[in-house]
Amino acid sequence: MGCPACGLEHGLPEADIPLADVPNLGKVSAGWLQQVGLRTFADLQAMGSVRAWLLIEALGIKPSLNLLYAMEGALHGSHWLEVKRQRKTELLTQLEASREQGLI
């Protein structure tokens, strides 16, 4: 049985897969990630979703929180709609803490 949100089977992609081929990430999102130096799924794993989102924002792009959830879902092998509310709250807390500390 597939994902309840989209019907597809999810799982962690191969480390060297290009970001444009990672489930949850489209060409635009992958392009933004490339602009901040991320090319592969392994790059995103190493950086994490919060830092990647902040770097995209620092480019002057206004990414939606859905991108944050999409990256987080991808990192855990799930559809972005399956990211639990508690995890979303944790991500937002990390995002705000990073902004307050000037961590980009």
Biopython code that builds the backbone (N, CA, C, O; Angstrom):
import numpy as np
from Bio.PDB.StructureBuilder import StructureBuilder

atoms = [
    (1, "MET", "N", (0.841, -1.184, 0.000)),
    (1, "MET", "CA", (0.000, 0.000, 0.000)),
    (1, "MET", "C", (0.883, 1.242, 0.000)),
    (1, "MET", "O", (1.909, 1.276, 0.679)),
    (2, "GLY", "N", (0.498, 2.232, -0.738)),
    (2, "GLY", "CA", (1.282, 3.455, -0.860)),
    (2, "GLY", "C", (0.953, 4.474, 0.213)),
    (2, "GLY", "O", (0.176, 4.220, 1.133)),
    (3, "CYS", "N", (1.553, 5.601, 0.068)),
    (3, "CYS", "CA", (1.376, 6.730, 0.976)),
    (3, "CYS", "C", (-0.087, 7.180, 0.967)),
    (3, "CYS", "O", (-0.681, 7.307, -0.104)),
    (4, "PRO", "N", (-0.676, 7.422, 2.141)),
    (4, "PRO", "CA", (-2.063, 7.879, 2.162)),
    (4, "PRO", "C", (-2.249, 9.258, 1.539)),
    (4, "PRO", "O", (-3.345, 9.596, 1.092)),
    (5, "ALA", "N", (-1.187, 10.052, 1.508)),
    (5, "ALA", "CA", (-1.299, 11.405, 0.959)),
    (5, "ALA", "C", (-1.254, 11.427, -0.563)),
    (5, "ALA", "O", (-1.938, 12.231, -1.196)),
    (6, "CYS", "N", (-0.434, 10.530, -1.159)),
    (6, "CYS", "CA", (-0.273, 10.614, -2.612)),
    (6, "CYS", "C", (-0.383, 9.278, -3.331)),
    (6, "CYS", "O", (-0.448, 9.246, -4.560)),
    (7, "GLY", "N", (-0.406, 8.169, -2.588)),
    (7, "GLY", "CA", (-0.531, 6.859, -3.203)),
    (7, "GLY", "C", (0.779, 6.234, -3.645)),
    (7, "GLY", "O", (0.794, 5.075, -4.058)),
    (8, "LEU", "N", (1.881, 6.973, -3.570)),
    (8, "LEU", "CA", (3.181, 6.459, -3.993)),
    (8, "LEU", "C", (3.907, 5.790, -2.836)),
    (8, "LEU", "O", (3.640, 6.073, -1.668)),
    (9, "GLU", "N", (4.827, 4.899, -3.179)),
    (9, "GLU", "CA", (5.700, 4.299, -2.177)),
    (9, "GLU", "C", (6.859, 5.255, -1.927)),
    (9, "GLU", "O", (7.483, 5.747, -2.868)),
    (10, "HIS", "N", (7.140, 5.510, -0.670)),
    (10, "HIS", "CA", (8.254, 6.381, -0.330)),
    (10, "HIS", "C", (9.317, 5.566, 0.382)),
    (10, "HIS", "O", (9.070, 4.435, 0.801)),
    (11, "GLY", "N", (10.441, 6.116, 0.510)),
    (11, "GLY", "CA", (11.583, 5.530, 1.182)),
    (11, "GLY", "C", (12.729, 6.481, 0.957)),
    (11, "GLY", "O", (12.609, 7.437, 0.190)),
    (12, "LEU", "N", (13.825, 6.232, 1.608)),
    (12, "LEU", "CA", (14.958, 7.126, 1.435)),
    (12, "LEU", "C", (15.588, 6.915, 0.064)),
    (12, "LEU", "O", (15.860, 5.782, -0.332)),
    (13, "PRO", "N", (15.817, 8.005, -0.655)),
    (13, "PRO", "CA", (16.490, 7.894, -1.953)),
    (13, "PRO", "C", (17.961, 7.519, -1.769)),
    (13, "PRO", "O", (18.506, 7.610, -0.669)),
    (14, "GLU", "N", (18.583, 7.102, -2.852)),
    (14, "GLU", "CA", (20.023, 6.860, -2.841)),
    (14, "GLU", "C", (20.737, 8.176, -2.548)),
    (14, "GLU", "O", (20.260, 9.244, -2.933)),
    (15, "ALA", "N", (21.869, 8.099, -1.871)),
    (15, "ALA", "CA", (22.595, 9.298, -1.447)),
    (15, "ALA", "C", (23.005, 10.190, -2.614)),
    (15, "ALA", "O", (22.998, 11.415, -2.490)),
    (16, "ASP", "N", (23.363, 9.585, -3.746)),
    (16, "ASP", "CA", (23.880, 10.377, -4.862)),
    (16, "ASP", "C", (22.809, 10.817, -5.857)),
    (16, "ASP", "O", (23.135, 11.353, -6.916)),
    (17, "ILE", "N", (21.547, 10.600, -5.533)),
    (17, "ILE", "CA", (20.474, 10.999, -6.445)),
    (17, "ILE", "C", (20.405, 12.529, -6.515)),
    (17, "ILE", "O", (20.484, 13.198, -5.485)),
    (18, "PRO", "N", (20.258, 13.085, -7.717)),
    (18, "PRO", "CA", (20.111, 14.541, -7.833)),
    (18, "PRO", "C", (18.836, 15.002, -7.123)),
    (18, "PRO", "O", (17.837, 14.283, -7.098)),
    (19, "LEU", "N", (18.878, 16.185, -6.557)),
    (19, "LEU", "CA", (17.738, 16.686, -5.790)),
    (19, "LEU", "C", (16.465, 16.801, -6.619)),
    (19, "LEU", "O", (15.369, 16.655, -6.077)),
    (20, "ALA", "N", (16.583, 17.058, -7.912)),
    (20, "ALA", "CA", (15.393, 17.152, -8.763)),
    (20, "ALA", "C", (14.657, 15.819, -8.852)),
    (20, "ALA", "O", (13.484, 15.780, -9.223)),
    (21, "ASP", "N", (15.343, 14.725, -8.514)),
    (21, "ASP", "CA", (14.735, 13.397, -8.576)),
    (21, "ASP", "C", (14.285, 12.884, -7.212)),
    (21, "ASP", "O", (13.792, 11.761, -7.101)),
    (22, "VAL", "N", (14.450, 13.694, -6.182)),
    (22, "VAL", "CA", (14.050, 13.296, -4.830)),
    (22, "VAL", "C", (12.547, 13.531, -4.673)),
    (22, "VAL", "O", (12.055, 14.613, -4.993)),
    (23, "PRO", "N", (11.816, 12.527, -4.183)),
    (23, "PRO", "CA", (10.390, 12.740, -3.934)),
    (23, "PRO", "C", (10.174, 13.948, -3.022)),
    (23, "PRO", "O", (10.971, 14.190, -2.115)),
    (24, "ASN", "N", (9.132, 14.684, -3.250)),
    (24, "ASN", "CA", (8.740, 15.906, -2.540)),
    (24, "ASN", "C", (9.367, 17.162, -3.128)),
    (24, "ASN", "O", (8.853, 18.259, -2.909)),
    (25, "LEU", "N", (10.459, 17.032, -3.866)),
    (25, "LEU", "CA", (11.146, 18.210, -4.388)),
    (25, "LEU", "C", (10.950, 18.301, -5.891)),
    (25, "LEU", "O", (11.197, 17.341, -6.621)),
    (26, "GLY", "N", (10.511, 19.449, -6.339)),
    (26, "GLY", "CA", (10.346, 19.668, -7.764)),
    (26, "GLY", "C", (11.551, 20.380, -8.349)),
    (26, "GLY", "O", (12.553, 20.604, -7.669)),
    (27, "LYS", "N", (11.439, 20.730, -9.610)),
    (27, "LYS", "CA", (12.554, 21.381, -10.300)),
    (27, "LYS", "C", (12.880, 22.745, -9.701)),
    (27, "LYS", "O", (14.051, 23.103, -9.578)),
    (28, "VAL", "N", (11.862, 23.504, -9.330)),
    (28, "VAL", "CA", (12.103, 24.836, -8.757)),
    (28, "VAL", "C", (12.818, 24.701, -7.415)),
    (28, "VAL", "O", (13.815, 25.379, -7.168)),
    (29, "SER", "N", (12.309, 23.831, -6.555)),
    (29, "SER", "CA", (12.936, 23.621, -5.248)),
    (29, "SER", "C", (14.371, 23.126, -5.407)),
    (29, "SER", "O", (15.278, 23.598, -4.722)),
    (30, "ALA", "N", (14.568, 22.178, -6.308)),
    (30, "ALA", "CA", (15.912, 21.653, -6.551)),
    (30, "ALA", "C", (16.834, 22.762, -7.064)),
    (30, "ALA", "O", (18.011, 22.808, -6.706)),
    (31, "GLY", "N", (16.303, 23.647, -7.894)),
    (31, "GLY", "CA", (17.096, 24.774, -8.392)),
    (31, "GLY", "C", (17.529, 25.704, -7.274)),
    (31, "GLY", "O", (18.672, 26.161, -7.246)),
    (32, "TRP", "N", (16.618, 25.982, -6.354)),
    (32, "TRP", "CA", (16.975, 26.821, -5.204)),
    (32, "TRP", "C", (18.050, 26.147, -4.366)),
    (32, "TRP", "O", (18.999, 26.794, -3.923)),
    (33, "LEU", "N", (17.896, 24.847, -4.149)),
    (33, "LEU", "CA", (18.883, 24.111, -3.359)),
    (33, "LEU", "C", (20.243, 24.111, -4.052)),
    (33, "LEU", "O", (21.279, 24.191, -3.392)),
    (34, "GLN", "N", (20.240, 24.022, -5.366)),
    (34, "GLN", "CA", (21.506, 24.092, -6.100)),
    (34, "GLN", "C", (22.156, 25.460, -5.934)),
    (34, "GLN", "O", (23.381, 25.564, -5.867)),
    (35, "GLN", "N", (21.342, 26.504, -5.867)),
    (35, "GLN", "CA", (21.887, 27.853, -5.682)),
    (35, "GLN", "C", (22.609, 28.005, -4.348)),
    (35, "GLN", "O", (23.491, 28.854, -4.212)),
    (36, "VAL", "N", (22.242, 27.188, -3.364)),
    (36, "VAL", "CA", (22.926, 27.257, -2.063)),
    (36, "VAL", "C", (23.970, 26.149, -1.920)),
    (36, "VAL", "O", (24.464, 25.891, -0.822)),
    (37, "GLY", "N", (24.302, 25.496, -3.040)),
    (37, "GLY", "CA", (25.396, 24.538, -3.055)),
    (37, "GLY", "C", (25.026, 23.086, -2.847)),
    (37, "GLY", "O", (25.911, 22.241, -2.716)),
    (38, "LEU", "N", (23.747, 22.774, -2.813)),
    (38, "LEU", "CA", (23.321, 21.389, -2.615)),
    (38, "LEU", "C", (22.975, 20.766, -3.959)),
    (38, "LEU", "O", (22.200, 21.334, -4.730)),
    (39, "ARG", "N", (23.539, 19.617, -4.236)),
    (39, "ARG", "CA", (23.314, 18.956, -5.524)),
    (39, "ARG", "C", (22.625, 17.602, -5.381)),
    (39, "ARG", "O", (21.845, 17.204, -6.246)),
    (40, "THR", "N", (22.915, 16.895, -4.286)),
    (40, "THR", "CA", (22.424, 15.525, -4.129)),
    (40, "THR", "C", (21.656, 15.367, -2.820)),
    (40, "THR", "O", (21.677, 16.236, -1.948)),
    (41, "PHE", "N", (20.984, 14.236, -2.716)),
    (41, "PHE", "CA", (20.269, 13.917, -1.485)),
    (41, "PHE", "C", (21.233, 13.891, -0.300)),
    (41, "PHE", "O", (20.884, 14.340, 0.792)),
    (42, "ALA", "N", (22.436, 13.373, -0.507)),
    (42, "ALA", "CA", (23.438, 13.335, 0.568)),
    (42, "ALA", "C", (23.788, 14.749, 1.038)),
    (42, "ALA", "O", (24.003, 14.971, 2.229)),
    (43, "ASP", "N", (23.846, 15.697, 0.111)),
    (43, "ASP", "CA", (24.117, 17.091, 0.483)),
    (43, "ASP", "C", (23.016, 17.620, 1.398)),
    (43, "ASP", "O", (23.292, 18.282, 2.398)),
    (44, "LEU", "N", (21.764, 17.322, 1.044)),
    (44, "LEU", "CA", (20.638, 17.768, 1.864)),
    (44, "LEU", "C", (20.666, 17.089, 3.226)),
    (44, "LEU", "O", (20.396, 17.725, 4.244)),
    (45, "GLN", "N", (20.989, 15.807, 3.250)),
    (45, "GLN", "CA", (21.090, 15.092, 4.525)),
    (45, "GLN", "C", (22.135, 15.746, 5.425)),
    (45, "GLN", "O", (21.909, 15.924, 6.622)),
    (46, "ALA", "N", (23.267, 16.099, 4.847)),
    (46, "ALA", "CA", (24.356, 16.686, 5.628)),
    (46, "ALA", "C", (23.983, 18.061, 6.177)),
    (46, "ALA", "O", (24.382, 18.417, 7.285)),
    (47, "MET", "N", (23.226, 18.827, 5.410)),
    (47, "MET", "CA", (22.878, 20.182, 5.828)),
    (47, "MET", "C", (21.646, 20.222, 6.716)),
    (47, "MET", "O", (21.605, 20.982, 7.684)),
    (48, "GLY", "N", (20.659, 19.428, 6.404)),
    (48, "GLY", "CA", (19.405, 19.458, 7.151)),
    (48, "GLY", "C", (18.423, 20.447, 6.551)),
    (48, "GLY", "O", (18.810, 21.393, 5.864)),
    (49, "SER", "N", (17.163, 20.215, 6.818)),
    (49, "SER", "CA", (16.104, 20.998, 6.184)),
    (49, "SER", "C", (16.053, 22.440, 6.671)),
    (49, "SER", "O", (15.809, 23.346, 5.874)),
    (50, "VAL", "N", (16.275, 22.672, 7.955)),
    (50, "VAL", "CA", (16.165, 24.038, 8.489)),
    (50, "VAL", "C", (17.261, 24.927, 7.916)),
    (50, "VAL", "O", (16.985, 26.028, 7.440)),
    (51, "ARG", "N", (18.489, 24.459, 7.959)),
    (51, "ARG", "CA", (19.601, 25.275, 7.432)),
    (51, "ARG", "C", (19.437, 25.513, 5.929)),
    (51, "ARG", "O", (19.673, 26.620, 5.446)),
    (52, "ALA", "N", (19.037, 24.482, 5.197)),
    (52, "ALA", "CA", (18.827, 24.640, 3.755)),
    (52, "ALA", "C", (17.746, 25.687, 3.491)),
    (52, "ALA", "O", (17.902, 26.533, 2.611)),
    (53, "TRP", "N", (16.657, 25.630, 4.247)),
    (53, "TRP", "CA", (15.560, 26.591, 4.079)),
    (53, "TRP", "C", (16.042, 28.010, 4.360)),
    (53, "TRP", "O", (15.715, 28.939, 3.622)),
    (54, "LEU", "N", (16.822, 28.175, 5.430)),
    (54, "LEU", "CA", (17.341, 29.501, 5.776)),
    (54, "LEU", "C", (18.284, 30.040, 4.706)),
    (54, "LEU", "O", (18.269, 31.237, 4.415)),
    (55, "LEU", "N", (19.096, 29.181, 4.123)),
    (55, "LEU", "CA", (20.003, 29.620, 3.063)),
    (55, "LEU", "C", (19.231, 30.045, 1.817)),
    (55, "LEU", "O", (19.603, 31.011, 1.151)),
    (56, "ILE", "N", (18.165, 29.326, 1.506)),
    (56, "ILE", "CA", (17.320, 29.720, 0.374)),
    (56, "ILE", "C", (16.694, 31.084, 0.658)),
    (56, "ILE", "O", (16.668, 31.956, -0.210)),
    (57, "GLU", "N", (16.198, 31.257, 1.865)),
    (57, "GLU", "CA", (15.607, 32.538, 2.250)),
    (57, "GLU", "C", (16.640, 33.664, 2.159)),
    (57, "GLU", "O", (16.308, 34.781, 1.762)),
    (58, "ALA", "N", (17.884, 33.372, 2.525)),
    (58, "ALA", "CA", (18.953, 34.372, 2.486)),
    (58, "ALA", "C", (19.265, 34.834, 1.063)),
    (58, "ALA", "O", (19.858, 35.896, 0.871)),
    (59, "LEU", "N", (18.871, 34.043, 0.072)),
    (59, "LEU", "CA", (19.055, 34.442, -1.330)),
    (59, "LEU", "C", (18.061, 35.525, -1.744)),
    (59, "LEU", "O", (18.169, 36.092, -2.831)),
    (60, "GLY", "N", (17.091, 35.807, -0.868)),
    (60, "GLY", "CA", (16.048, 36.762, -1.213)),
    (60, "GLY", "C", (14.795, 36.087, -1.734)),
    (60, "GLY", "O", (13.833, 36.748, -2.125)),
    (61, "ILE", "N", (14.819, 34.767, -1.733)),
    (61, "ILE", "CA", (13.657, 33.981, -2.139)),
    (61, "ILE", "C", (12.756, 33.851, -0.917)),
    (61, "ILE", "O", (13.243, 33.791, 0.212)),
    (62, "LYS", "N", (11.465, 33.808, -1.134)),
    (62, "LYS", "CA", (10.523, 33.647, -0.023)),
    (62, "LYS", "C", (9.891, 32.260, -0.103)),
    (62, "LYS", "O", (8.765, 32.107, -0.578)),
    (63, "PRO", "N", (10.633, 31.244, 0.370)),
    (63, "PRO", "CA", (10.087, 29.888, 0.291)),
    (63, "PRO", "C", (8.940, 29.706, 1.284)),
    (63, "PRO", "O", (8.954, 30.280, 2.373)),
    (64, "SER", "N", (7.973, 28.922, 0.908)),
    (64, "SER", "CA", (6.881, 28.633, 1.841)),
    (64, "SER", "C", (7.353, 27.584, 2.836)),
    (64, "SER", "O", (8.357, 26.905, 2.621)),
    (65, "LEU", "N", (6.619, 27.468, 3.912)),
    (65, "LEU", "CA", (6.940, 26.432, 4.892)),
    (65, "LEU", "C", (6.729, 25.044, 4.303)),
    (65, "LEU", "O", (7.293, 24.068, 4.798)),
    (66, "ASN", "N", (5.926, 24.950, 3.256)),
    (66, "ASN", "CA", (5.748, 23.650, 2.605)),
    (66, "ASN", "C", (7.075, 23.111, 2.085)),
    (66, "ASN", "O", (7.281, 21.898, 2.069)),
    (67, "LEU", "N", (7.980, 23.992, 1.659)),
    (67, "LEU", "CA", (9.299, 23.536, 1.223)),
    (67, "LEU", "C", (10.060, 22.933, 2.398)),
    (67, "LEU", "O", (10.711, 21.898, 2.255)),
    (68, "LEU", "N", (9.979, 23.572, 3.543)),
    (68, "LEU", "CA", (10.631, 23.032, 4.741)),
    (68, "LEU", "C", (10.094, 21.637, 5.049)),
    (68, "LEU", "O", (10.860, 20.715, 5.329)),
    (69, "TYR", "N", (8.780, 21.493, 4.994)),
    (69, "TYR", "CA", (8.161, 20.198, 5.286)),
    (69, "TYR", "C", (8.473, 19.174, 4.191)),
    (69, "TYR", "O", (8.622, 17.985, 4.473)),
    (70, "ALA", "N", (8.571, 19.636, 2.952)),
    (70, "ALA", "CA", (8.913, 18.728, 1.846)),
    (70, "ALA", "C", (10.326, 18.182, 2.024)),
    (70, "ALA", "O", (10.564, 16.989, 1.836)),
    (71, "MET", "N", (11.260, 19.056, 2.387)),
    (71, "MET", "CA", (12.634, 18.596, 2.607)),
    (71, "MET", "C", (12.691, 17.642, 3.792)),
    (71, "MET", "O", (13.365, 16.613, 3.737)),
    (72, "GLU", "N", (11.989, 17.983, 4.853)),
    (72, "GLU", "CA", (11.984, 17.124, 6.044)),
    (72, "GLU", "C", (11.369, 15.767, 5.720)),
    (72, "GLU", "O", (11.893, 14.731, 6.131)),
    (73, "GLY", "N", (10.269, 15.771, 4.992)),
    (73, "GLY", "CA", (9.663, 14.506, 4.586)),
    (73, "GLY", "C", (10.624, 13.679, 3.748)),
    (73, "GLY", "O", (10.753, 12.472, 3.950)),
    (74, "ALA", "N", (11.294, 14.330, 2.809)),
    (74, "ALA", "CA", (12.259, 13.624, 1.962)),
    (74, "ALA", "C", (13.371, 13.000, 2.801)),
    (74, "ALA", "O", (13.795, 11.873, 2.545)),
    (75, "LEU", "N", (13.837, 13.734, 3.796)),
    (75, "LEU", "CA", (14.920, 13.234, 4.647)),
    (75, "LEU", "C", (14.504, 12.022, 5.474)),
    (75, "LEU", "O", (15.349, 11.260, 5.944)),
    (76, "HIS", "N", (13.202, 11.852, 5.643)),
    (76, "HIS", "CA", (12.700, 10.731, 6.439)),
    (76, "HIS", "C", (11.922, 9.721, 5.608)),
    (76, "HIS", "O", (11.295, 8.809, 6.147)),
    (77, "GLY", "N", (11.970, 9.891, 4.286)),
    (77, "GLY", "CA", (11.332, 8.926, 3.403)),
    (77, "GLY", "C", (9.820, 8.958, 3.422)),
    (77, "GLY", "O", (9.168, 7.931, 3.236)),
    (78, "SER", "N", (9.256, 10.147, 3.648)),
    (78, "SER", "CA", (7.799, 10.253, 3.677)),
    (78, "SER", "C", (7.328, 11.460, 2.871)),
    (78, "SER", "O", (8.105, 12.368, 2.574)),
    (79, "HIS", "N", (6.066, 11.452, 2.530)),
    (79, "HIS", "CA", (5.441, 12.570, 1.830)),
    (79, "HIS", "C", (5.394, 13.760, 2.780)),
    (79, "HIS", "O", (5.261, 13.583, 3.991)),
    (80, "TRP", "N", (5.499, 14.961, 2.244)),
    (80, "TRP", "CA", (5.529, 16.146, 3.103)),
    (80, "TRP", "C", (4.243, 16.313, 3.911)),
    (80, "TRP", "O", (4.267, 16.899, 4.993)),
    (81, "LEU", "N", (3.135, 15.810, 3.403)),
    (81, "LEU", "CA", (1.882, 15.907, 4.155)),
    (81, "LEU", "C", (1.853, 14.974, 5.363)),
    (81, "LEU", "O", (1.001, 15.116, 6.240)),
    (82, "GLU", "N", (2.782, 14.022, 5.408)),
    (82, "GLU", "CA", (2.841, 13.087, 6.526)),
    (82, "GLU", "C", (3.736, 13.565, 7.668)),
    (82, "GLU", "O", (3.835, 12.892, 8.694)),
    (83, "VAL", "N", (4.387, 14.714, 7.505)),
    (83, "VAL", "CA", (5.199, 15.258, 8.595)),
    (83, "VAL", "C", (4.239, 15.636, 9.722)),
    (83, "VAL", "O", (3.325, 16.438, 9.534)),
    (84, "LYS", "N", (4.460, 15.054, 10.876)),
    (84, "LYS", "CA", (3.554, 15.234, 12.016)),
    (84, "LYS", "C", (3.579, 16.670, 12.539)),
    (84, "LYS", "O", (4.580, 17.376, 12.421)),
    (85, "ARG", "N", (2.462, 17.077, 13.112)),
    (85, "ARG", "CA", (2.325, 18.426, 13.655)),
    (85, "ARG", "C", (3.422, 18.725, 14.679)),
    (85, "ARG", "O", (3.981, 19.821, 14.686)),
    (86, "GLN", "N", (3.727, 17.762, 15.536)),
    (86, "GLN", "CA", (4.772, 17.971, 16.541)),
    (86, "GLN", "C", (6.122, 18.242, 15.872)),
    (86, "GLN", "O", (6.874, 19.109, 16.316)),
    (87, "ARG", "N", (6.425, 17.502, 14.805)),
    (87, "ARG", "CA", (7.689, 17.718, 14.095)),
    (87, "ARG", "C", (7.692, 19.075, 13.410)),
    (87, "ARG", "O", (8.719, 19.754, 13.388)),
    (88, "LYS", "N", (6.559, 19.476, 12.852)),
    (88, "LYS", "CA", (6.472, 20.799, 12.234)),
    (88, "LYS", "C", (6.739, 21.886, 13.269)),
    (88, "LYS", "O", (7.436, 22.860, 12.988)),
    (89, "THR", "N", (6.187, 21.718, 14.456)),
    (89, "THR", "CA", (6.418, 22.683, 15.535)),
    (89, "THR", "C", (7.893, 22.724, 15.906)),
    (89, "THR", "O", (8.450, 23.802, 16.115)),
    (90, "GLU", "N", (8.532, 21.561, 15.989)),
    (90, "GLU", "CA", (9.968, 21.505, 16.285)),
    (90, "GLU", "C", (10.776, 22.228, 15.209)),
    (90, "GLU", "O", (11.711, 22.967, 15.519)),
    (91, "LEU", "N", (10.413, 22.012, 13.952)),
    (91, "LEU", "CA", (11.115, 22.670, 12.847)),
    (91, "LEU", "C", (10.967, 24.188, 12.928)),
    (91, "LEU", "O", (11.935, 24.923, 12.730)),
    (92, "LEU", "N", (9.754, 24.653, 13.220)),
    (92, "LEU", "CA", (9.526, 26.094, 13.330)),
    (92, "LEU", "C", (10.304, 26.682, 14.500)),
    (92, "LEU", "O", (10.818, 27.797, 14.406)),
    (93, "THR", "N", (10.394, 25.946, 15.596)),
    (93, "THR", "CA", (11.176, 26.389, 16.751)),
    (93, "THR", "C", (12.651, 26.490, 16.379)),
    (93, "THR", "O", (13.317, 27.462, 16.734)),
    (94, "GLN", "N", (13.162, 25.491, 15.665)),
    (94, "GLN", "CA", (14.557, 25.520, 15.204)),
    (94, "GLN", "C", (14.794, 26.686, 14.252)),
    (94, "GLN", "O", (15.829, 27.350, 14.311)),
    (95, "LEU", "N", (13.833, 26.923, 13.383)),
    (95, "LEU", "CA", (13.934, 28.015, 12.418)),
    (95, "LEU", "C", (14.047, 29.352, 13.141)),
    (95, "LEU", "O", (14.921, 30.160, 12.828)),
    (96, "GLU", "N", (13.170, 29.581, 14.097)),
    (96, "GLU", "CA", (13.186, 30.842, 14.845)),
    (96, "GLU", "C", (14.456, 30.979, 15.678)),
    (96, "GLU", "O", (15.040, 32.061, 15.741)),
    (97, "ALA", "N", (14.887, 29.896, 16.317)),
    (97, "ALA", "CA", (16.112, 29.942, 17.121)),
    (97, "ALA", "C", (17.318, 30.266, 16.239)),
    (97, "ALA", "O", (18.187, 31.045, 16.630)),
    (98, "SER", "N", (17.365, 29.675, 15.066)),
    (98, "SER", "CA", (18.472, 29.938, 14.142)),
    (98, "SER", "C", (18.466, 31.386, 13.682)),
    (98, "SER", "O", (19.522, 32.009, 13.567)),
    (99, "ARG", "N", (17.289, 31.918, 13.420)),
    (99, "ARG", "CA", (17.183, 33.328, 13.018)),
    (99, "ARG", "C", (17.649, 34.242, 14.145)),
    (99, "ARG", "O", (18.398, 35.190, 13.911)),
    (100, "GLU", "N", (17.206, 33.957, 15.368)),
    (100, "GLU", "CA", (17.573, 34.788, 16.518)),
    (100, "GLU", "C", (19.074, 34.765, 16.770)),
    (100, "GLU", "O", (19.658, 35.770, 17.177)),
    (101, "GLN", "N", (19.692, 33.621, 16.530)),
    (101, "GLN", "CA", (21.126, 33.485, 16.752)),
    (101, "GLN", "C", (21.939, 33.927, 15.540)),
    (101, "GLN", "O", (23.169, 33.953, 15.585)),
    (102, "GLY", "N", (21.250, 34.272, 14.462)),
    (102, "GLY", "CA", (21.941, 34.695, 13.253)),
    (102, "GLY", "C", (22.673, 33.567, 12.556)),
    (102, "GLY", "O", (23.659, 33.798, 11.856)),
    (103, "LEU", "N", (22.194, 32.344, 12.745)),
    (103, "LEU", "CA", (22.834, 31.178, 12.135)),
    (103, "LEU", "C", (22.270, 30.943, 10.745)),
    (103, "LEU", "O", (21.101, 30.598, 10.578)),
    (104, "ILE", "N", (23.106, 31.133, 9.779)),
    (104, "ILE", "CA", (22.694, 30.834, 8.402)),
    (104, "ILE", "C", (23.784, 30.045, 7.743)),
    (104, "ILE", "O", (23.660, 29.678, 6.574)),
]
sb = StructureBuilder()
sb.init_structure("model")
sb.init_model(0)
sb.init_chain("A")
sb.init_seg("    ")
for serial, (resi, resn, name, xyz) in enumerate(atoms, 1):
    if name == "N":
        sb.init_residue(resn, " ", resi, " ")
    sb.init_atom(name, np.array(xyz, "f"), 0.0, 1.0, " ", f" {name:<3s}", serial, name[0])
structure = sb.get_structure()
